[in-house]
């Protein structure tokens, strides 16, 4: 004989499976919600975007490095304290 709790658990699992949305449906729903005024990504546009992002990152790193050097020269290095002997 099957215990009644097993029957209810089985029925709950069936309901959960029916309510699930497939990943493909979710992607399509979200894509349709974006609208039609979007830039198409082509190989050429991706390459130009990637080059621009790399150059921006390099510029940011250079700027941060220069700031660290300036702070070090000015004695504002984090974690350094000058104690008299």
N, C-alpha and C positions, 0 to 999 in steps of 0.2 A: 504494500500500500504506500502511496506517495503522500508525504507530509504536505499540508496545505501551504506552508511557507515556501516550499520549492516551486509550487505552481505559480504563486504570486511573483516570485523572483524571476521566473522564466517569462512571465507576461510583461514585467517591467523591462527586461532586456529587449524584448521584441519591440516595445514602444520606443525605446531609445534608438534602436537601429532605424526605425522608420523616420525619426526626427532628424537624423544626421544628414548634413548636406555634403555632397562630395566636394573634394578640393577643386576640381575643374569648374563646378557650378559656382563655387564661391569666388574663384578668380574671375570668371566671366561677369558675375554680378558686380564686383568691385571695378572691373575695367569699364563696364558700361556706365557706372556712376561717375567716372572721371569726365566724361563728355568727349567731344570731338575736336576741341581746340588744343591739340597736343602736338609736340614736335616729333616727327618720325626719326627714329634712330637708324642711321645707316652706318656703314663701316667708316666712311669718310668723316661724318659728324662725330662718331665716337672717338676716332683717332685725334681729331682736333680738340675735343673736350678733354681727353686723357692727357694730351701734351700740355694744355692750359693748366690742368690740375697739378701736374708734376711740377711745372714752373712755379706755380703759386706756392706749393709746398716747399720748394727749394728756397724761394724768397723769404718765406716765413722762418725757415730754419736759419738762414743767414741773419735775418733781423734778430731772432732770439739769441743767436750766438754773439752778435755784436753787443746786445744788451747785457748778456752775462759777463762779457769781457769788460765793459764799461763799469758795471757794478763791482766787479772784482778789483779793478783799478781804484775805484772810489772807496774801497774798504767796506762795501755793503754785502759781502758774501754771507750767505746764510750759514749759521752754525759756527761762525768764527768769532771769538771774543778775545779782545786784547787785555791781558792781565799784567799789571806791573810786577816786575821781579822783586 
